[in-house]
Amino acid sequence: MPSPTHPHNATPAPAGGLLLLLTLAIGFVMAMVDGYTLTFAALLLAGGALADRFGPKNVYQGGLAVFILGSVLCGLASSGGALIAARLLQGAGAAMFMPSSLSLLTHAYEDDRTRAKMLGIWSAMVGAASSVGPLVGGILVHQFGWRSVFWINVPVGLLGIVLAYKLIAATPAHPRALSLLSHAFGVLILTALSFFLIEGPTLGWLSPSVLAAAAVAVVSTGLLVRRERTGAHPLLPRALFASPGFIATNATGFLINFSAFGQLFLMSLYLQQARAADALQAGLQLIPMMVAFTVGNLMSGSISAQAGKRRSLLVGLAVGALMALALLGARQQTPYPLLLVGLVTMNLFVGIAIPAMTTTVMQISGRTHANSAAAALNANRQIGALVGVALVGSILHSVPDWNLRLPLAFGAFGLAYATACVLVYRFVDVPAPNLPGAAKSA
């Protein structure tokens, strides 16, 4: 049992909760300022496996250290190749600390309501970082040059390591073997999928390179699935898949990010291309949409405590789908304040659903599998964002008229939210009896 007088092992008291959240959020602020890379998404599952093997606190601090090293190398880069290599190192560091942070937060709070509240604040911090990061980066580049975007990570990251050392309780490791071949398949799948989705609209969906990427993604997926079913050391513990709720909430994470990031990409281009806003004006007009996510995240813990996580998920996703349906009538000349009402309402309720979804995944997985569950959820959300942005890009490339682009895009977002709502309704209340330490979703 941790000694209450030893700061390195003490469980954070409620009064220290915000400091703990600040500690865990530091990595996200750094990553948002620089942007996530393909390496980050591709190595998330490996980050979860490392956290199982060596303990989430050690991997969280190690990930921050790797990210800091990558930032220093970015700041010192003298060529494009050196900068790319350093960026890959940053992505690897981010993939290490992201799953560990959720696991540490799950272990830090015994009470389910307190944990839900803290996860809501965690989600709000991540959302705020995603909206403030580009603005901060732009100011730094304008005032001090592009290298400053990387140097700012060094003191922030060092502060994160110190705070983690002092405030975060060490949690037990659950060693399991690493399947390097399975992780290699995962990287190959994501790389090929990214090329297919990003280059397809530009090069043509039937171009040899795009078709080759699709073939690589399909074959690699088949090989990975076969290996996961029969191999001795799967990427994710097979016990997680005993719960339909785990699969459904991960699919929900994919669909939420598909719509949320697709929507932000759509609206940023709409404001600049259809309404002739410059980059600064577009950024300012997007702020209410981002703030709505943050406000919803902060409200989520209290609402879930009263109504339950399942109901918060259902209502949030249902309202998101209904608002997307209402926006099917949007046209190029629709007054922006009217569009904004629908978008803010959509994002507010989806913002309420996101922490409820995260809490549900972590509750279903139990503390034993918290690292792997966090890695899987974040990987699915990153892939969802990639696919959502790629789909919007395909719509913009294929359809020349904004009067058709907007309904098509909002139709896709509405379908995604509605599908997620059905998944939650059908599966999220299913208990996970085979997972050690797991509890039934509320």
KAZITA-V870475 format. One record per residue. N is the residue number from 1. RES is the residue in one letter. PHI is phi as a letter, one per 40 degrees, with the letter a starting at -180 (NA if undefined). OMEGA is omega in radians with two decimals (* if undefined). Layout:
n = <N	N>
res = <RES	RES>
phi = <PHI	PHI>
omega = <OMEGA	OMEGA>
This chain:
n = <1	2	3	4	5	6	7	8	9	10	11	12	13	14	15	16	17	18	19	20	21	22	23	24	25	26	27	28	29	30	31	32	33	34	35	36	37	38	39	40	41	42	43	44	45	46	47	48	49	50	51	52	53	54	55	56	57	58	59	60	61	62	63	64	65	66	67	68	69	70	71	72	73	74	75	76	77	78	79	80	81	82	83	84	85	86	87	88	89	90	91	92	93	94	95	96	97	98	99	100	101	102	103	104	105	106	107	108	109	110	111	112	113	114	115	116	117	118	119	120	121	122	123	124	125	126	127	128	129	130	131	132	133	134	135	136	137	138	139	140	141	142	143	144	145	146	147	148	149	150	151	152	153	154	155	156	157	158	159	160	161	162	163	164	165	166	167	168	169	170	171	172	173	174	175	176	177	178	179	180	181	182	183	184	185	186	187	188	189	190	191	192	193	194	195	196	197	198	199	200	201	202	203	204	205	206	207	208	209	210	211	212	213	214	215	216	217	218	219	220	221	222	223	224	225	226	227	228	229	230	231	232	233	234	235	236	237	238	239	240	241	242	243	244	245	246	247	248	249	250	251	252	253	254	255	256	257	258	259	260	261	262	263	264	265	266	267	268	269	270	271	272	273	274	275	276	277	278	279	280	281	282	283	284	285	286	287	288	289	290	291	292	293	294	295	296	297	298	299	300	301	302	303	304	305	306	307	308	309	310	311	312	313	314	315	316	317	318	319	320	321	322	323	324	325	326	327	328	329	330	331	332	333	334	335	336	337	338	339	340	341	342	343	344	345	346	347	348	349	350	351	352	353	354	355	356	357	358	359	360	361	362	363	364	365	366	367	368	369	370	371	372	373	374	375	376	377	378	379	380	381	382	383	384	385	386	387	388	389	390	391	392	393	394	395	396	397	398	399	400	401	402	403	404	405	406	407	408	409	410	411	412	413	414	415	416	417	418	419	420	421	422	423	424	425	426	427	428	429	430	431	432	433	434	435	436	437	438	439	440	441	442>
res = <M	P	S	P	T	H	P	H	N	A	T	P	A	P	A	G	G	L	L	L	L	L	T	L	A	I	G	F	V	M	A	M	V	D	G	Y	T	L	T	F	A	A	L	L	L	A	G	G	A	L	A	D	R	F	G	P	K	N	V	Y	Q	G	G	L	A	V	F	I	L	G	S	V	L	C	G	L	A	S	S	G	G	A	L	I	A	A	R	L	L	Q	G	A	G	A	A	M	F	M	P	S	S	L	S	L	L	T	H	A	Y	E	D	D	R	T	R	A	K	M	L	G	I	W	S	A	M	V	G	A	A	S	S	V	G	P	L	V	G	G	I	L	V	H	Q	F	G	W	R	S	V	F	W	I	N	V	P	V	G	L	L	G	I	V	L	A	Y	K	L	I	A	A	T	P	A	H	P	R	A	L	S	L	L	S	H	A	F	G	V	L	I	L	T	A	L	S	F	F	L	I	E	G	P	T	L	G	W	L	S	P	S	V	L	A	A	A	A	V	A	V	V	S	T	G	L	L	V	R	R	E	R	T	G	A	H	P	L	L	P	R	A	L	F	A	S	P	G	F	I	A	T	N	A	T	G	F	L	I	N	F	S	A	F	G	Q	L	F	L	M	S	L	Y	L	Q	Q	A	R	A	A	D	A	L	Q	A	G	L	Q	L	I	P	M	M	V	A	F	T	V	G	N	L	M	S	G	S	I	S	A	Q	A	G	K	R	R	S	L	L	V	G	L	A	V	G	A	L	M	A	L	A	L	L	G	A	R	Q	Q	T	P	Y	P	L	L	L	V	G	L	V	T	M	N	L	F	V	G	I	A	I	P	A	M	T	T	T	V	M	Q	I	S	G	R	T	H	A	N	S	A	A	A	A	L	N	A	N	R	Q	I	G	A	L	V	G	V	A	L	V	G	S	I	L	H	S	V	P	D	W	N	L	R	L	P	L	A	F	G	A	F	G	L	A	Y	A	T	A	C	V	L	V	Y	R	F	V	D	V	P	A	P	N	L	P	G	A	A	K	S	A>
phi = <NA	c	c	c	c	b	c	c	b	c	c	c	c	d	c	c	c	c	c	c	c	c	d	c	c	d	c	c	c	c	c	c	c	c	g	c	b	d	d	d	c	c	b	d	c	c	c	c	c	c	c	c	c	b	g	c	c	c	c	c	c	c	c	c	c	c	c	c	d	c	c	c	c	c	c	c	d	b	a	c	c	c	c	c	c	c	c	c	c	d	c	c	c	c	c	c	c	c	c	c	c	c	c	c	c	c	c	c	b	c	c	c	c	c	c	c	c	c	c	c	c	d	c	c	c	c	c	c	c	c	c	c	d	c	c	c	c	c	c	c	c	c	c	b	g	c	c	c	c	c	c	c	c	c	c	c	c	c	c	c	c	c	c	c	c	c	b	c	c	c	b	c	c	b	d	a	c	c	c	c	c	c	c	c	c	c	c	c	c	c	c	c	c	c	c	c	c	c	c	d	c	c	c	h	c	b	c	d	c	c	c	c	c	c	c	c	c	c	c	c	c	c	c	c	c	c	c	c	c	b	c	c	b	c	d	b	d	c	c	c	c	c	b	d	c	c	c	c	c	c	c	c	d	d	c	c	c	d	c	c	c	c	c	c	c	c	c	c	c	d	c	c	c	c	b	f	c	c	c	c	c	c	c	c	c	c	d	d	c	c	c	c	d	c	c	c	d	c	c	c	c	c	c	c	c	c	b	g	c	c	c	c	c	c	c	d	c	c	c	d	c	c	c	c	c	c	c	c	c	c	b	d	c	d	d	c	d	c	c	c	d	c	c	c	c	d	c	c	c	c	c	c	c	c	c	c	c	c	c	c	d	c	c	c	c	g	c	c	b	c	c	c	c	c	c	c	c	c	c	c	c	c	c	d	c	c	c	c	c	c	c	c	c	c	c	c	c	c	b	c	b	c	c	b	d	c	c	c	c	c	c	c	c	c	c	c	c	c	c	c	c	c	c	c	d	c	b	c	c	c	c	b	c	c	c	c	g	c	b	c	c	c>
omega = <-3.09	3.08	-3.10	-3.13	-3.12	-3.01	-3.06	-3.11	-3.04	3.02	-3.06	3.03	3.13	-3.13	3.13	-3.07	-3.12	3.08	3.08	3.12	3.09	3.12	-3.09	-3.10	-3.08	3.13	-3.11	3.12	3.14	-3.10	-3.13	3.12	-3.08	-3.12	3.10	3.14	3.09	3.14	-3.14	-3.10	-3.05	-3.05	-3.12	-3.13	3.07	3.10	3.09	3.13	3.10	3.11	3.05	-3.00	-3.02	-3.12	-3.05	3.14	3.14	-3.11	3.09	3.13	3.10	3.10	3.08	3.14	3.10	3.12	3.11	3.11	3.09	3.13	3.10	-3.14	3.05	-3.13	-3.13	-3.02	-3.14	3.13	3.12	3.14	3.12	3.14	3.13	-3.14	3.13	3.10	3.08	3.11	3.06	-3.14	3.10	3.11	3.13	3.13	3.10	-3.03	-3.09	3.13	-3.11	-3.08	3.11	3.13	3.13	3.13	3.11	-3.14	-2.99	-3.03	3.14	-3.06	-3.07	-3.12	3.11	3.13	3.13	3.13	-3.13	3.08	3.05	3.10	3.08	3.14	3.12	3.11	3.12	3.12	3.12	3.12	-3.12	-3.14	-3.10	-3.07	3.14	3.13	3.11	3.12	3.12	3.13	3.14	-3.14	-3.12	-3.03	-2.96	-3.13	-3.00	-3.12	-3.11	3.12	-3.13	-3.12	-3.13	3.14	-2.99	3.13	3.13	3.13	3.10	3.08	3.12	3.13	-3.13	3.14	3.11	3.14	-3.05	-2.93	-2.98	3.13	3.06	-3.14	-3.06	3.06	3.08	-2.98	2.99	-3.06	3.09	3.09	-3.07	-3.14	3.11	3.10	3.10	3.06	3.13	3.10	-3.13	3.13	-3.08	3.13	-3.14	3.12	3.13	3.12	-3.11	-3.07	-3.07	-3.06	-3.12	-3.14	-3.08	-3.08	-3.06	-3.06	-3.13	3.11	-3.06	-3.09	3.13	3.09	3.10	3.10	3.11	3.14	3.12	-3.14	-3.11	-3.11	-3.14	3.10	3.11	3.13	-3.14	3.13	3.13	-3.14	3.13	-3.12	-3.00	-3.06	-3.12	-3.05	-3.12	3.10	3.13	3.09	-3.09	3.13	-3.14	-3.07	3.03	-3.12	3.02	3.12	3.11	3.14	-3.10	-3.12	3.05	3.06	3.09	3.09	3.07	-3.05	3.09	-3.14	3.04	-3.08	-3.05	-3.12	3.04	3.12	-3.13	3.10	3.13	-3.05	3.11	3.11	3.10	-3.11	-3.09	-3.06	-3.07	-3.09	3.02	3.05	3.04	-3.04	-3.13	3.13	3.12	3.13	3.13	-3.12	3.10	-3.07	3.14	3.11	-3.14	3.13	3.14	3.07	-3.09	3.13	3.10	3.09	-3.11	3.13	-2.93	-3.07	-3.14	-3.13	3.14	3.11	-3.13	-3.00	-3.06	-3.09	-3.10	-3.13	3.09	3.10	-3.09	-3.11	-3.13	-3.13	3.13	3.11	3.06	3.12	-3.13	3.12	3.08	3.08	3.11	-3.11	3.03	3.11	-3.12	3.09	-3.06	-3.07	3.07	3.14	-3.07	3.08	3.11	3.05	-3.06	3.11	3.13	-3.11	3.14	3.11	3.11	-3.05	3.10	-3.10	3.05	3.06	3.06	-3.08	-2.99	3.11	3.09	3.09	-3.12	3.13	3.14	3.12	-3.09	3.12	3.13	-3.06	-3.05	-3.06	-3.13	-3.08	-3.06	-3.11	-3.12	3.14	3.11	3.13	-3.13	-3.13	-3.12	3.08	3.12	3.12	3.10	3.11	3.09	3.11	3.12	-3.11	3.14	3.12	3.14	3.13	3.10	3.09	3.11	3.11	-3.12	-3.13	-3.02	-3.07	-3.04	-2.98	3.12	3.10	3.03	-3.13	-3.08	3.12	3.13	-3.11	-3.13	3.04	3.11	3.13	3.13	3.11	3.13	3.13	3.14	3.10	3.11	3.13	3.12	3.12	3.12	-3.12	-3.04	-2.90	-2.94	3.12	3.13	3.14	3.12	-3.00	-3.05	-3.08	3.13	3.08	-3.09	3.11	3.13	3.13	3.13	*>
